[in-house]
């Protein structure tokens, strides 16, 4: 009687296939472990850089204009903050196009954005591009001031003026109510359109809002209100920072005035002005429900209360100065949103 072969051909193939599968699974697991290790190295690098950059800012008064991986970070004071800036691990993982860290600052080096890409989710950070600033690390790219943003079905250009990032177009969100109707705290975002014309006037000049509606019934300075996430209704102080920045020396700009001041600021803020703020003369809705002064003047709410009123800014055709006034909160006035400081405006 013949002895049976130790393994049939089929059995040998099955064994080889099993070994191949185990090897493949082990390789995948190994690569995933390596990828996760690189992602954890990336997040550790970013946290370290945040801490070092804050030390640099406290000592030097600004953030460094550049960060070069593998090179020392030395301040103008001569202090060495890092012997070697961390080099990002390679290769890129997941859907990341690159493994590099991308660092940018504002023109005055008082804010920065540091982009990095993760191959997979790490803690609260999503896979893909993330952004570190002096205040936070959050999922998503660091936005560049000058880029347009989409909100409420419209595109809004943005502009960097000094170290502030402003919308360069009046906000136009919500459902139109007629001028004789009060805007109310309900589930509907409401706006006025000059002469109750939504297709022409709102499309061109943006909506007009009572202060409470614009603030979405908050009374906190700097509230987001009807602005998109990452933006807010500017405070009285932030409006002053804008007009003061645009006032040419040796002219004055009094932040506490209730009058016209800040020579040249109005000219620069209006359409065609050098600031590129591009303020149209959109008129306003009076407290009695009538529409007034289209193509003559415009007003912009701040988020700062003044007694039972709220501060705003007033631009007038032919005037080089800006009027600071506390208006009745029932008036319908334009809104320009300002980017939050914890999502810094980065130059292109």
C-alpha positions in Angstrom: 0.0 0.0 0.0 1.4 3.4 -1.1 2.1 6.1 1.5 0.0 9.3 1.2 1.9 12.4 0.3 2.4 14.8 3.3 0.5 17.6 1.5 -1.6 17.7 -1.6 -1.0 20.6 -4.0 -4.3 22.2 -2.9 -3.3 22.1 0.7 0.1 23.7 -0.1 -1.6 26.5 -2.0 -4.0 27.0 0.9 -1.1 27.2 3.4 0.7 29.7 1.2 -2.4 31.8 0.7 -3.0 31.9 4.5 0.6 32.9 5.1 0.2 35.6 2.5 -3.0 36.9 4.0 -1.5 37.0 7.5 1.6 38.8 6.1 -0.6 41.3 4.3 -2.7 42.0 7.4 0.4 42.3 9.5 1.9 44.8 7.0 -1.3 46.8 7.0 -1.4 46.9 10.8 2.3 47.8 10.9 1.7 50.7 8.4 -1.3 51.9 10.3 0.7 51.9 13.5 3.5 53.9 11.7 1.0 56.3 10.3 -0.6 56.9 13.7 2.8 57.4 15.2 3.6 60.1 12.6 0.2 61.8 13.3 0.9 61.9 17.0 4.4 63.3 16.3 2.8 66.0 14.2 0.3 67.0 16.9 3.2 67.0 19.5 5.3 69.2 17.2 2.4 71.7 16.8 1.7 71.8 20.6 5.4 72.4 21.2 5.6 75.1 18.6 2.5 76.9 20.1 4.3 77.0 23.5 7.6 78.2 22.0 5.9 80.8 19.9 4.2 82.3 23.0 7.5 82.5 24.8 9.0 84.2 21.7 6.1 86.7 21.6 6.3 87.5 25.3 10.1 88.2 25.0 10.2 89.7 21.5 6.9 91.5 21.3 5.8 89.7 18.1 5.8 86.3 16.5 8.7 85.3 14.2 8.1 86.1 10.5 9.3 82.6 9.5 9.9 79.1 10.9 12.4 76.9 9.1 12.3 73.2 10.0 15.7 71.9 11.1 17.0 75.4 11.8 17.3 77.2 15.2 14.7 79.8 16.2 16.6 82.8 17.5 15.0 86.1 18.4 16.3 89.6 17.7 17.2 89.7 21.4 19.6 86.9 20.9 17.6 84.4 22.8 17.5 80.9 21.3 14.0 79.5 21.7 14.6 76.3 19.8 17.9 74.7 18.9 16.1 73.1 15.9 12.6 73.7 14.7 10.8 70.3 14.4 10.9 68.7 11.0 7.6 67.1 10.1 7.6 63.3 9.7 7.4 61.8 6.2 5.8 60.5 4.2 2.4 62.3 4.1 -0.4 60.1 5.3 -4.1 59.5 4.4 -5.3 62.1 1.9 -2.7 64.6 2.8 -0.9 66.1 -0.3 2.1 67.1 1.7 3.7 66.5 5.1 5.0 70.0 5.6 4.0 72.5 8.2 2.9 75.8 6.7 3.4 78.9 8.9 2.1 82.4 8.1 1.8 85.6 10.1 -0.2 88.8 9.8 1.6 91.9 8.4 2.5 93.1 11.9 3.5 89.6 13.2 0.9 89.8 16.0 -1.1 86.8 14.8 0.0 83.5 13.2 -1.5 80.4 11.6 0.3 77.1 11.4 -1.3 74.5 9.1 -0.5 70.8 9.3 -2.2 67.7 7.8 -3.2 64.5 9.7 -3.7 61.1 8.0 -6.3 60.1 10.5 -8.3 61.5 13.4 -6.3 62.4 16.5 -8.4 63.2 19.6 -10.7 66.1 18.5 -8.7 66.9 15.4 -10.1 65.5 12.1 -8.0 63.8 9.4 -6.9 66.3 6.8 -5.7 69.9 7.2 -5.8 71.5 10.6 -4.9 75.0 11.8 -3.0 76.0 15.0 -3.2 79.6 16.2 -2.1 81.3 19.4 -5.4 80.5 21.0 -6.4 77.1 19.6 -5.9 74.1 17.4 -8.9 73.4 15.2 -9.9 71.3 12.2 -9.8 73.1 8.9 -7.4 75.3 7.0 -6.1 78.6 8.2 -8.1 81.1 6.2 -6.3 83.8 4.3 -7.7 87.3 4.5 -8.4 88.3 0.9 -10.1 85.1 0.1 -13.9 85.2 -0.5 -16.1 83.2 1.9 -19.6 81.7 1.2 -22.4 82.4 3.6 -26.1 82.2 3.3 -26.0 81.6 -0.4 -23.8 84.6 -1.2 -20.0 85.2 -1.7 -18.3 87.8 0.5 -14.9 89.2 -0.4 -12.6 89.9 2.6 -9.9 92.5 3.1 -7.0 92.9 5.5 -6.9 96.4 7.0 -4.1 96.9 9.5 -4.4 93.6 11.5 -8.2 93.3 11.1 -9.9 91.1 8.5 -13.2 92.6 7.4 -15.9 91.6 5.0 -15.7 93.9 2.0 -19.4 93.7 1.3 -22.5 94.4 3.4 -24.1 91.4 5.0 -27.2 90.2 3.1 -28.8 87.3 4.9 -32.3 86.6 6.0 -35.9 86.9 4.8 -37.2 90.3 3.9 -39.9 92.0 6.1 -41.4 95.3 5.1 -40.1 98.5 6.6 -43.2 99.0 8.7 -42.7 95.6 10.4 -40.5 95.2 13.5 -37.9 92.4 13.4 -38.6 89.9 16.1 -36.9 87.1 18.1 -38.2 84.1 16.3 -36.8 81.2 14.3 -36.6 83.4 11.1 -33.7 85.6 10.4 -35.2 88.9 9.1 -33.8 91.8 7.1 -35.1 95.1 5.6 -34.4 95.9 1.9 -34.4 99.6 0.9 -37.8 100.5 -0.5 -38.8 96.9 0.2 -37.0 95.8 -2.9 -35.3 92.5 -2.3 -34.2 91.8 -5.9 -32.5 95.1 -6.6 -31.7 97.0 -3.4 -30.8 94.1 -1.0 -28.9 92.4 -3.8 -26.8 95.5 -4.4 -26.6 97.2 -0.9 -27.2 94.3 1.5 -29.8 94.0 4.2 -30.7 96.5 6.9 -31.1 95.2 10.4 -32.4 96.4 13.8 -29.6 96.1 16.4 -31.3 93.3 18.4 -31.8 91.2 15.2 -28.2 91.8 14.1 -27.0 90.7 17.5 -29.4 87.7 17.5 -30.7 89.0 20.9 -27.4 89.0 22.7 -26.1 92.1 24.4 -22.5 90.8 24.6 -19.8 92.9 23.0 -18.3 91.1 20.0 -21.2 88.7 19.7 -21.4 86.6 16.5 -24.9 87.7 15.9 -26.0 87.2 12.3 -22.3 86.8 11.1 -21.0 83.4 10.0 -19.0 81.2 12.4 -15.6 82.7 13.1 -16.8 86.2 12.5 -18.7 88.8 14.7 -20.3 92.2 14.9 -17.4 94.6 15.6 -17.2 96.4 18.9 -17.1 100.2 19.2 -13.4 99.8 20.0 -12.8 97.7 16.9 -14.5 100.2 14.7 -12.3 102.9 16.2 -9.2 100.8 15.5 -10.3 100.7 11.8 -10.9 104.4 11.4 -7.9 105.3 13.5 -5.6 103.1 11.3 -7.0 104.9 8.2 -6.5 108.4 9.6 -3.5 110.1 8.0 -1.0 111.7 10.4 -1.0 114.4 11.7 -4.8 114.3 11.8 -6.6 113.1 14.9 -9.1 110.4 15.5 -11.0 110.6 18.8 -12.4 107.3 19.8 -14.8 108.8 22.4 -16.3 111.5 20.2 -20.0 111.9 19.3 -19.1 113.9 16.3 -17.3 113.8 12.9 -13.5 113.0 13.1 -10.8 110.8 11.6 -10.0 112.8 8.5 -9.5 110.7 5.3 -10.9 107.5 6.9 -14.3 108.0 5.3 -12.9 108.5 1.9 -10.8 105.4 2.2 -13.7 103.3 3.4 -16.1 104.2 0.6 -16.3 102.6 -2.8 -13.0 103.0 -4.7 -11.2 104.0 -1.5 -7.6 102.7 -0.9 -8.6 100.5 2.0 -10.8 98.3 -0.3 -13.5 98.2 2.4 -15.8 99.3 -0.4 -18.6 100.8 1.6 -21.7 101.6 -0.6 -24.0 104.4 0.5 -26.8 102.1 1.3 -29.0 104.5 3.3 -31.0 103.2 6.3 -34.4 102.4 7.7 -35.7 105.0 10.2 -37.4 104.0 13.4 -40.8 105.0 11.9 -40.3 102.5 9.1 -39.3 104.8 6.3 -36.2 104.4 4.2 -33.8 107.3 4.0 -30.6 108.6 2.2 -29.8 105.9 -0.4 -26.7 107.0 -2.3 -26.2 109.8 0.3 -25.0 108.0 3.4 -24.6 104.7 5.3 -24.3 103.5 8.8 -22.7 100.4 10.4 -23.8 98.9 13.7 -21.3 98.1 16.4 -22.0 95.5 19.1 -21.5 98.0 21.9 -24.5 99.4 23.9 -24.8 103.0 24.8 -27.6 103.3 27.4 -30.7 102.1 25.6 -29.1 102.7 22.2 -26.0 101.2 20.4 -22.9 102.8 18.9 -22.5 102.9 15.1 -20.5 104.6 12.4 -21.9 107.0 9.8 -20.3 107.7 6.4 -21.6 110.6 4.2 -21.0 111.2 0.5 -18.4 114.0 0.1 -17.2 113.8 3.7 -13.7 112.7 4.5 -14.6 112.1 8.2 -16.6 109.4 10.1 -19.4 110.2 12.5 -19.6 108.2 15.7 -23.1 108.2 17.2 -25.4 106.1 19.5 -28.5 105.3 17.5 -31.9 103.9 18.5 -31.7 100.1 18.3 -34.9 100.0 16.3 -33.3 101.7 13.3 -32.4 99.5 10.3 -28.7 99.7 9.7 -26.1 97.9 7.6 -23.8 95.2 9.1 -20.1 94.5 8.3 -18.6 91.4 10.0 -15.1 91.2 11.5 -13.1 88.1 11.7 -12.5 86.7 15.2 -9.1 87.1 16.7 -8.7 83.4 17.5 -8.9 82.7 13.7 -6.3 85.2 12.7 -6.4 87.1 9.4 -3.4 85.8 7.3 -2.1 87.7 4.4 -2.1 86.0 1.0 
